[in-house]
């Protein structure tokens, strides 16, 4: 190598190494990996929980990919195997106890286009287990007042966001029919960060493509301020909610 080439190499910025997966499978049928962010790895119990779930997920995808390859060997020979990726990342830590985790999935099964999914985990570091938002509200019965108010607020925020995206034509009851006033059907939820340290400014609901709009609209992240839910809070809920949503968080969540 000449002197000029050597100097050019020396001047190149160091490239950050790609993160190594925490679990992975690679064979002619599939390449699938699971990643945990550093904040999750810092909590051994949370890391173990996420990794166990992630490993089950890639094992399941690998079995399905192998079965599909037997059915359609030409497709796999021409286009390669399936590709899956799951990332676990911390969204917020509230009251030093409640950790909201985003679980983002990427899936390419050789269809018209890849797809993505999003789900959430709420982790109680004191109890070392997953919980729901139930402890923060006086009642969370299906179709009860809390979840009915929550659904109403979600739909109002969805309508506003769709208008902002010039997607108002899909702000319809047909697209919202799967959003029901139950904990399992209202959407994947996290505790939003707050301008007050250690508190949450409300709830954010995470919807993957197709959940509340067509694929082209992508994901939606919908925020409901804690003040809208104040009449339904338990003492524990009143303790963890305060402040407003930071502008940076709102900007980061926009599609």
PyMOL commands that set and color helices and strands:
alter all, ss='L'
color gray80, all
select helices_A, chain A and resi 3-11+38-41+44-71+73-79+133-136+145-164+168-170+173-176+215-217+226-232+235-240+247-253
alter helices_A, ss='H'
color red, helices_A
select strands_A, chain A and resi 23-27+30-36+82-94+98-108+115-124+129-131+188-192+202-207+220-225
alter strands_A, ss='S'
color yellow, strands_A
deselect
rebuild
show_as cartoon
